[in-house]
């Protein structure tokens, strides 16, 4: 399971002209689910995301998590994180989990995240317009298989 995590001042997702998810301060999480990913991958990744100490304390040092700053998550499904361009220029998505299974894992991720902090989301499989005001910018790339 892969995630690109960005610290944001605000972020939102629009699908078909309607906002499906919007947060103020928190983390924008682009979530990719690969073949063979399990609930253990989901648990590891979620724990890592909510525990990342990438928010600044009063001294300006990154020392606080999204929970510590009463932030939220905006989670956007992103199968293209499994795009492979090692051969040619057109990405292969063979490493991505099949849509039905990936959607179930995505919903499981959202459910587990909502047990910990406020969570908004995009719409799985939809053409989404994502906008954000990055804070820093601070961007982390996480992979449960690494």
C-alpha positions as CSV (number, residue, x, y, z in Angstrom):
1,X,0.0,0.0,0.0
2,X,1.4,3.4,-0.9
3,X,0.6,6.9,0.1
4,X,1.7,10.4,-0.8
5,X,1.0,12.5,2.3
6,X,1.0,16.3,2.1
7,X,0.7,18.7,5.1
8,X,-2.0,21.2,4.1
9,X,-3.7,24.3,5.4
10,X,-6.8,23.3,3.4
11,X,-7.8,20.8,0.8
12,X,-10.9,19.7,-1.1
13,X,-12.1,17.1,-3.6
14,X,-14.8,17.9,-6.2
15,X,-16.6,15.3,-8.2
16,X,-19.2,16.2,-10.9
17,X,-19.2,19.8,-9.6
18,X,-20.0,18.8,-6.0
19,X,-17.6,18.8,-3.1
20,X,-17.2,15.3,-1.7
21,X,-14.6,16.1,0.9
22,X,-13.0,19.2,2.4
23,X,-10.7,19.8,5.3
24,X,-8.9,22.7,7.0
25,X,-5.6,22.0,8.6
26,X,-4.5,18.4,8.3
27,X,-3.1,15.9,5.8
28,X,-4.0,15.2,2.2
29,X,-3.5,11.5,1.6
30,X,-3.3,10.1,-1.9
31,X,-3.8,6.3,-1.3
32,X,-2.7,3.6,-3.7
33,X,-3.6,-0.1,-3.1
34,X,-1.5,-2.7,-4.7
35,X,-1.9,-6.4,-5.5
36,X,-1.3,-8.5,-2.4
37,X,-1.9,-5.7,0.1
38,X,-3.5,-6.9,3.3
39,X,-5.1,-5.5,6.4
40,X,-1.7,-5.6,8.0
41,X,-0.5,-3.2,5.3
42,X,-3.5,-1.0,5.9
43,X,-2.9,-0.9,9.7
44,X,0.8,-0.2,9.3
45,X,0.2,2.6,6.8
46,X,-2.6,4.3,8.8
47,X,-0.6,4.1,12.0
48,X,2.4,5.7,10.2
49,X,0.3,8.5,8.7
50,X,-1.5,9.5,11.9
51,X,1.7,9.3,13.9
52,X,3.9,11.3,11.5
53,X,5.4,14.2,13.4
54,X,5.4,16.7,10.6
55,X,3.5,19.6,12.2
56,X,5.6,22.3,13.9
57,X,5.6,22.9,17.7
58,X,5.9,26.4,19.2
59,X,9.7,26.4,18.6
60,X,9.2,25.8,14.9
61,X,10.4,22.2,15.0
62,X,8.4,19.4,13.3
63,X,7.4,17.5,16.4
64,X,3.6,17.1,16.3
65,X,1.2,14.7,14.6
66,X,-2.1,15.4,12.9
67,X,-3.8,14.2,16.0
68,X,-1.7,16.5,18.2
69,X,-2.9,19.6,16.2
70,X,-6.5,18.4,16.0
71,X,-6.2,18.1,12.2
72,X,-8.1,16.0,9.8
73,X,-7.4,13.7,6.8
74,X,-8.6,14.0,3.3
75,X,-8.1,10.6,1.7
76,X,-8.1,10.3,-2.1
77,X,-7.9,6.9,-3.9
78,X,-5.0,7.0,-6.4
79,X,-4.3,3.8,-8.3
80,X,-1.8,5.7,-10.4
81,X,0.7,5.4,-7.5
82,X,1.2,1.9,-8.9
83,X,2.0,3.2,-12.4
84,X,5.2,1.5,-13.7
85,X,7.1,3.3,-16.4
86,X,10.3,1.3,-16.3
87,X,9.6,0.1,-19.9
88,X,8.5,2.7,-22.3
89,X,6.6,5.9,-21.6
90,X,3.1,4.6,-21.1
91,X,2.5,3.5,-17.5
92,X,1.5,0.0,-16.7
93,X,-0.9,-0.4,-13.8
94,X,-0.5,-4.2,-13.4
95,X,0.7,-3.6,-9.8
96,X,-2.5,-2.0,-8.7
97,X,-5.2,-4.1,-7.0
98,X,-8.3,-4.9,-9.0
99,X,-11.0,-2.2,-8.5
100,X,-13.5,-4.2,-6.5
101,X,-10.9,-5.5,-4.0
102,X,-9.2,-2.1,-3.9
103,X,-12.5,-0.3,-3.1
104,X,-13.1,-2.7,-0.2
105,X,-9.6,-2.0,1.1
106,X,-10.1,1.8,0.6
107,X,-13.3,1.6,2.6
108,X,-11.6,-0.3,5.3
109,X,-8.8,2.3,5.5
110,X,-11.5,5.1,5.8
111,X,-13.3,3.2,8.5
112,X,-10.2,2.6,10.6
113,X,-9.0,6.2,10.1
114,X,-12.4,7.6,11.2
115,X,-12.0,5.7,14.5
116,X,-9.0,7.9,15.2
117,X,-9.7,11.4,13.8
118,X,-12.0,13.4,11.4
119,X,-11.8,12.0,7.8
120,X,-13.1,13.3,4.5
121,X,-12.7,11.6,1.2
122,X,-13.0,11.6,-2.5
123,X,-15.0,9.0,-4.5
124,X,-13.4,5.8,-5.4
125,X,-12.9,5.4,-9.2
126,X,-14.3,8.9,-10.0
127,X,-12.7,11.6,-12.0
128,X,-11.8,14.0,-9.1
129,X,-10.6,17.5,-9.0
130,X,-8.3,17.9,-6.0
131,X,-7.1,21.3,-4.7
132,X,-5.0,22.1,-1.7
133,X,-3.0,24.8,0.0
134,X,0.2,23.0,0.9
135,X,1.8,24.0,4.1
136,X,5.6,24.1,3.9
137,X,5.4,22.3,1.5
138,X,5.8,19.1,3.4
139,X,5.3,15.9,1.4
140,X,6.1,12.3,2.5
141,X,6.0,9.1,0.4
142,X,5.1,6.0,2.3
143,X,5.1,2.3,1.1
144,X,4.1,-0.5,3.4
145,X,6.4,-2.9,1.5
146,X,9.5,-0.8,2.1
